[in-house]
Amino acid sequence: MTPFRILLAEGSAVVGMGFGVWLIHSAFAPTSDVPNVRLLLLGTLDIVLCFLLLGYFLRLGLRSGEPLPRRWIAGGVAILAGFLGWLAALFVDCERQLVEIQQHRDYAQQLAKLDDSLRHMGEVMATAGVLDRHAWDVNHDQYVRLHDQLHAALKTRPAWDKDLTRIDEQVRLMRKAYAALPVENVAQQRTKLIGDFQLARDRAIQQVETCRAEIAQSERDATLRRDARWHSVGAAALTCIVGVLGCFVLALIFDRELRRMWKAKERLTEGDARYRAWIENDAEPIAVLDTNGTVVYANGAWQTEFQLDPYALEGTPLLQLIHADDRPRVSSAGQGAILCRLRGDYGIWHDVELHLGSRAEDGAKVVRCRVAQKPAESRAA
């Protein structure tokens, strides 16, 4: 796989994980008390499969000898940090919604007390006889105290504070009408003032009921929002759990593959050490060639038999040591023995028997030289 394709596939896996997160979030819809199990399982399966796909790409990279890409580490940390931050933000927002709901309940209780106070102020209106001024003053003082408390609490609620102002205007009309009532029973004047008083009280009570209805609706909306936040918390928590499990899977794949590679390299190193010791102690000249036929290692017997420095041979193509007439035959030969002439020191040609083979570990070619005849004198090339 080319790096571009791997990067494109990694991006597709990340997009797939995002789709799984959306499915899990949709499973906890606030309109339903029971999560959608199908969406839940589908989103979880989608995220797990995407993590397995990333693990497959990671294993391919390890097999190719590539280190763990830094973008994987940075991306994983960023995704987990985003999930944890989302979860923390949802928890904080849930607490804020709970405080808001409690405030709405307090507003509703204070409005209920305000409504009782308004009704009691209407009850002190005597239909005949002397007015109960003391009861009026007590109820009015209680109303003023409740009104001041609500006004202080509703400063951040302009709409409800305006409703409270309208209620206070009607109470002022009530107070004005009550203060104008004569002590004696003057029927015509008293009837008009009592009607104005009752009208202002009814309007004030109606304003209180309207404000209470608005606060109750706002409390229901806040409750729904809080339920939605808790559903989001469940979705985020489940997504984080799946993400952490996926990271564990990737870590296990990485650790297992890395350990396997280390063991293989260790076995190869031990095998090379034993093989090198065996070659160095061999009495016959032995050389190890790469895929291009270049000598990468030669033992000390080359110095003994052909007066060739083993270290000087490294990096030299073997065919340069073969007679020109024998090179085509040697280059086309496979594994086995072949007779040819090999040049030693001072241009001396030796009749040798080359045994060609290969190592099973890495496929490197191994050449063993057996001198067929000791030359008495050098032959002309």
For each residue, the residues with C-beta under 8 A, 3 or more apart:
1: 5 6 9 57 60
2: 5 6
3: 6 7
4: 7 8
5: 1 2 8 9
6: 1 2 3 9 10 57 60 61
7: 3 4 10 11
8: 4 5 11 12
9: 1 5 6 12 13 53 57
10: 6 7 13 14 54 57 72
11: 7 8 14 15
12: 8 9 15 16
13: 9 10 16 17 50 51 53 54 57
14: 10 11 17 18 50 75 79
15: 11 12 18 19
16: 12 13 19 20 46 47 49 50 53
17: 13 14 20 21 46 47 50 51 79 243
18: 14 15 21 22
19: 15 16 22 23 43 46
20: 16 17 23 24 42 43 44 45 46 47 50 239 242
21: 17 18 24 25 43 47 235 239
22: 18 19 25 26 43
23: 19 20 26 27 39 40 42 43 46
24: 20 21 27 28 39 40 43 44 47 235 238 239 242
25: 21 22 28 232 235 236 239
26: 22 23 29 36 39 43
27: 23 24 35 36 37 39 40 43 235
28: 24 25 35 231 232 234 235
29: 26 32 35 36 231
30: 224 227 228 231
31:
32: 29 35 36
33:
34:
35: 27 28 29 32 39 40 231 234
36: 26 27 29 32 39 40
37: 27 40 41
38: 41 42
39: 23 24 26 27 35 36 42 43
40: 23 24 27 35 36 37 43 44 238
41: 37 38 44 45
42: 20 23 38 39 45 46
43: 19 20 21 22 23 24 26 27 39 40 46 47
44: 20 24 40 41 47 48 238 242
45: 20 41 42 48 49
46: 16 17 19 20 23 42 43 49 50
47: 16 17 20 21 24 43 44 50 51 239 242 243 246
48: 44 45 51 52 242 245 246
49: 16 45 46 52 53
50: 13 14 16 17 20 46 47 53 54 246
51: 13 17 47 48 54 55 245 246 247 249 250
52: 48 49 55 56 249
53: 9 13 16 49 50 56 57
54: 10 13 50 51 57 58 72 246 250
55: 51 52 58 59 249 250 253 254
56: 52 53 59 60
57: 1 6 9 10 13 53 54 60 61
58: 54 55 61 62 68 72 250 253 254 257
59: 55 56 62 63 253 257
60: 1 6 56 57 63 64
61: 6 57 58 64 66 67 68 69
62: 58 59 65 66 68 254 257 258 261
63: 59 60 257
64: 60 61
65: 62
66: 61 62 69
67: 61
68: 58 61 62 72 73 254
69: 61 66 72 73
70: 73 74
71: 74 75
72: 10 54 58 68 69 75 76
73: 68 69 70 76 77
74: 70 71 77 78
75: 14 71 72 78 79
76: 72 73 79 80 247 250
77: 73 74 80 81
78: 74 75 81 82
79: 14 17 75 76 82 83 243
80: 76 77 83 84 240 243 244 247
81: 77 78 84 85
82: 78 79 85 86
83: 79 80 86 87 236 239 240 243
84: 80 81 87 88 240
85: 81 82 88 89
86: 82 83 89 90 236
87: 83 84 90 91 233 236 237 240
88: 84 85 91 92
89: 85 86 92 93
90: 86 87 93 94 229 232 233 236
91: 87 88 94 95 233
92: 88 89 95 96
93: 89 90 96 97 229
94: 90 91 97 98 226 229 230 233
95: 91 92 98 99
96: 92 93 99 100
97: 93 94 100 101 222 225 226 229
98: 94 95 101 102 226
99: 95 96 102 103
100: 96 97 103 104 222
101: 97 98 104 105 219 222 223 226
102: 98 99 105 106
103: 99 100 106 107 153
104: 100 101 107 108 215 216 218 219 222
105: 101 102 108 109 219
106: 102 103 109 110 153
107: 103 104 110 111 150 153 154 160 215
108: 104 105 111 112 212 215 216 219
109: 105 106 112 113
110: 106 107 113 114 146 149 150 153
111: 107 108 114 115 150 208 211 212 215
112: 108 109 115 116 212
113: 109 110 116 117 146
114: 110 111 117 118 143 146 147 150 167 208
115: 111 112 118 119 205 208 209 212
116: 112 113 119 120
117: 113 114 120 121 139 142 143 146
118: 114 115 121 122 143 171 201 204 205 208
119: 115 116 122 123 205
120: 116 117 123 124 135 139
121: 117 118 124 136 139 140 143 171 174 201
122: 118 119 125 197 198 201
123: 119 120
124: 120 121 131 132 135 136 139
125: 122 131 178 194 197 198
126: 129 130 131 132
127:
128: 185
129: 126 185
130: 126 183
131: 124 125 126 136 178 181 183
132: 124 126 135 136
133: 136 137
134: 137 138
135: 120 124 132 138 139
136: 121 124 131 132 133 139 140 178
137: 133 134 140 141
138: 134 135 141 142
139: 117 120 121 124 135 136 142 143
140: 121 136 137 143 144 171 175
141: 137 138 144 145
142: 117 138 139 145 146
143: 114 117 118 121 139 140 146 147 171
144: 140 141 147 148
145: 141 142 148 149
146: 110 113 114 117 142 143 149 150
147: 114 143 144 150 151 164 167 168 171
148: 144 145 151 152
149: 110 145 146 152 153
150: 107 110 111 114 146 147 153 154 164
151: 147 148 154 155 161 164
152: 148 149 155
153: 103 106 107 110 149 150
154: 107 150 151 157 160 161 164
155: 151 152 161
156:
157: 154 160 161
158: 161 162
159: 162 163 214
160: 107 154 157 163 164 211 214 215
161: 151 154 155 157 158 164 165
162: 158 159 165 166
163: 159 160 166 167 207 210 211 214
164: 147 150 151 154 160 161 167 168 211
165: 161 162 168 169
166: 162 163 169 170 207
167: 114 147 163 164 170 171 204 207 208 211
168: 147 164 165 171 172
169: 165 166 172 173
170: 166 167 173 174 200 201 203 204 207
171: 118 121 140 143 147 167 168 174 175 200 204
172: 168 169 175 176
173: 169 170 176 177 196 197 200
174: 121 170 171 177 178 197 200 201 204
175: 140 171 172 178 179
176: 172 173 179 180
177: 173 174 180 181 193 194 196 197 200
178: 125 131 136 174 175 181 193 197
179: 175 176
180: 176 177 193
181: 131 177 178 190 193 194 197
182: 185 186 189 190
183: 130 131
184:
185: 128 129 182 190
186: 182 189 190
187: 190 191
188: 191 192
189: 182 186 192 193
190: 181 182 185 186 187 193 194
191: 187 188 194 195
192: 188 189 195 196
193: 177 178 180 181 189 190 196 197
194: 125 177 181 190 191 197 198
195: 191 192 198 199
196: 173 177 192 193 199 200
197: 122 125 173 174 177 178 181 193 194 200 201
198: 122 125 194 195 201 202
199: 195 196 202 203
200: 170 171 173 174 177 196 197 203 204
201: 118 121 122 170 174 197 198 204 205
202: 198 199 205 206
203: 170 199 200 206 207
204: 118 167 170 171 174 200 201 207 208
205: 115 118 119 201 202 208 209
206: 202 203 209 210
207: 163 166 167 170 203 204 210 211
208: 111 114 115 118 167 204 205 211 212
209: 115 205 206 212 213
210: 163 206 207 213 214
211: 111 160 163 164 167 207 208 214 215
212: 108 111 112 115 208 209 215 216
213: 209 210 216 217
214: 159 160 163 210 211 217 218
215: 104 107 108 111 160 211 212 218 219
216: 104 108 212 213 219 220
217: 213 214 220 221
218: 104 214 215 221 222
219: 101 104 105 108 215 216 222 223
220: 216 217 223 224
221: 217 218 224 225
222: 97 100 101 104 218 219 225 226
223: 101 219 220 226 227
224: 30 220 221 227 228
225: 97 221 222 228 229
226: 94 97 98 101 222 223 229 230
227: 30 223 224 230 231
228: 30 224 225 231 232
229: 90 93 94 97 225 226 232 233
230: 94 226 227 233 234
231: 28 29 30 35 227 228 234 235
232: 25 28 90 228 229 235 236
233: 87 90 91 94 229 230 236 237
234: 28 35 230 231 237 238
235: 21 24 25 27 28 231 232 238 239
236: 25 83 86 87 90 232 233 239 240
237: 87 233 234 240 241
238: 24 40 44 234 235 241 242
239: 20 21 24 25 47 83 235 236 242 243
240: 80 83 84 87 236 237 243 244
241: 237 238 244 245
242: 20 24 44 47 48 238 239 245 246
243: 17 47 79 80 83 239 240 246 247
244: 80 240 241 247 248
245: 48 51 241 242 248 249
246: 47 48 50 51 54 242 243 249 250
247: 51 76 80 243 244 250 251
248: 244 245 251 252
249: 51 52 55 245 246 252 253
250: 51 54 55 58 76 246 247 253 254
251: 247 248 254 255
252: 248 249 255 256
253: 55 58 59 249 250 256 257
254: 55 58 62 68 250 251 257 258
255: 251 252 258 259
256: 252 253 259 260
257: 58 59 62 63 253 254 260 261
258: 62 254 255 261 262
259: 255 256 262 263
260: 256 257 263 264
261: 62 257 258 264 265
262: 258 259 265 266
263: 259 260 266 267
264: 260 261 267 268
265: 261 262 268 269
266: 262 263 269 270
267: 263 264 270 271
268: 264 265 271 272 361 362
269: 265 266 272 273
270: 266 267 273 274
271: 267 268 274 275 361
272: 268 269 275 276 361
273: 269 270 276 277
274: 270 271 277 278
275: 271 272 278 279 359
276: 272 273 279 280 297
277: 273 274 280 281
278: 274 275 281 282
279: 275 276 282 286 288 297 299
280: 276 277 299 300
281: 277 278
282: 278 279 286 299 301
283: 301 304
284: 301 305 368 369 370
285: 298 299 301 302 304 305 306 368 369
286: 279 282 298 299 301 366 367 368 369
287: 295 297 298 299 302 313 318 366 367 369
288: 279 295 296 297 298 359 364 365 366 367
289: 292 293 294 295 296 318 364 365 366 367
290: 293 294 296 364 365
291: 363 365
292: 289 317
293: 289 290 317 318 319 331 365
294: 289 290 315 316 317 318
295: 287 288 289 298 313 314 315 316 317 318
296: 288 289 290 314 315 364
297: 276 279 287 288 314
298: 285 286 287 288 295 302 308 310 311 313 314
299: 279 280 282 285 286 287 302 310
300: 280 303 304 310
301: 282 283 284 285 286 304 305
302: 285 287 298 299 305 306 308 309 310 313
303: 300 306 307 308 309 310
304: 283 285 300 301
305: 284 285 301 302 344 350 369 371
306: 285 302 303 342 344 345 348 350
307: 303 344 345 346
308: 298 302 303 312 313 344 345
309: 302 303 312 313
310: 298 299 300 302 303 313 314
311: 298 314
312: 308 309 316
313: 287 295 298 302 308 309 310 316
314: 295 296 297 298 310 311
315: 294 295 296
316: 294 295 312 313 320 321
317: 292 293 294 295 320
318: 287 289 293 294 295 321 322 330 367
319: 293 322 327 330 331
320: 316 317
321: 316 318 342 343
322: 318 319 326 327 330 340 341 342 343
323: 326 327 340 341 342 343 349 381
324: 327 381
325: 341
326: 322 323 329 330 340 341
327: 319 322 323 324 330 331
328: 331 332
329: 326 332 333 338 340
330: 318 319 322 326 327 333 338 340 354
331: 293 319 327 328
332: 328 329
333: 329 330 336 338 356
334: 356
335: 356 357 358
336: 333 355 356
337: 353 354 355 356
338: 329 330 333 353 354 356
339: 351 352 353 354 372
340: 322 323 326 329 330 352 354
341: 322 323 325 326 349 350 351 352 379
342: 306 321 322 323 349 350 352 354 369
343: 321 322 323 347 348 349 350 381
344: 305 306 307 308 347 348 349 350
345: 306 307 308 348
346: 307 378
347: 343 344 378 381
348: 306 343 344 345 375 378 379
349: 323 341 342 343 344 375 378 379 381
350: 305 306 341 342 343 344 371 373 374 375
351: 339 341 371 372 373 375
352: 339 340 341 342 369 370 371 372
353: 337 338 339 369 370 372
354: 330 337 338 339 340 342 367 368 369
355: 336 337 367 368 369 370
356: 333 334 335 336 337 338 365 366 367
357: 335 365 366 367 368
358: 335 363 364 365 366
359: 275 288 362 363 364 366
360: 363
361: 268 271 272 364
362: 268 359
363: 291 358 359 360
364: 288 289 290 296 358 359 361
365: 288 289 290 291 293 356 357 358
366: 286 287 288 289 356 357 358 359
367: 286 287 288 289 318 354 355 356 357
368: 284 285 286 354 355 357
369: 284 285 286 287 305 342 352 353 354 355
370: 284 352 353 355
371: 305 350 351 352 374
372: 339 351 352 353
373: 350 351
374: 350 371
375: 348 349 350 351 378 379
376:
377:
378: 346 347 348 349 375
379: 341 348 349 375
380:
381: 323 324 343 347 349
